[in-house]
């Protein structure tokens, strides 16, 4: 995933025994965000609209965005 421009965890360089403290802290917060996103995707996959979705191309992407927006609206009140 390196070189993609995405936020990725810090890695030790060759011969380095451990990361700097600020890099460890950044990795810790990164893990928490990734875990939350992974749980959201797992939850959304159980919903019938996505389970039965057989759209081609960008259809699944748009369906996921719509479901995510509806979920956020439900959480907001």
N, C-alpha and C positions, 0 to 999 in steps of 0.2 A: 504494500500500500504506500510505500515511500514514493515521494515525487508526485502524488496525486493532488496535493494541495489541501487534503483533509487533515483534521486534527487527529494526530495519532499519539500513542504513548511514547514517552522517551525510552530509549534503549541504551544499554551499556555499550560502550565502544570496546573493541577488541582489547583484551588485557586489563580492562577496568573492572575492579572488584565490586563496586557499588555505585549507585547514582548519587548525585548531590541531593541534599534535603529538599530543595525547592522542586526538583524534578520528581522526587518520590511523592511529594504532596500533590503535584499536578497529576501524576498517574493515579493517585488515590481518588481524586475528584473525577477523573476521566472514567474510571471503573464504575463509579456510582451512576454516572449519567448513562453509560452503556448498559448497565444492568436495568435501569429504569426503562430505557427504550426497548430493550429486549423483552421485558415483561409486557409492555404495551403492545408490541407486535404479536406476542403469543396470545394475549387476550383478544386482540382484533381478529386473529385467525379463527377463533371459536365462533365468531358471529356469522350467522347464516348468509348475510349479504356477501361476505368475502369467500365463504366456503363454496357457495354455489356460483361464484363469479367465473364466467368462462369468456371474458372479453379478451380481445386481441390488442396488441400494441400498448398504447398508453391507457387503455381502459381500466386496468387493475390499479394503476397509479392514481388515476382520478377517483376511483372508488375508495381507495385507502385515504386519500385526502379528505373526501367528503365524510367518511366515517369518523376520522380524527377530529374534524371540525364539530360534528354533532356531539361527539364525546366531550370535547372541551366546553361546548355550550351547556351540556348537562351538568358538568362539574361546576361551571360558573354560577349556576342557579337558575 
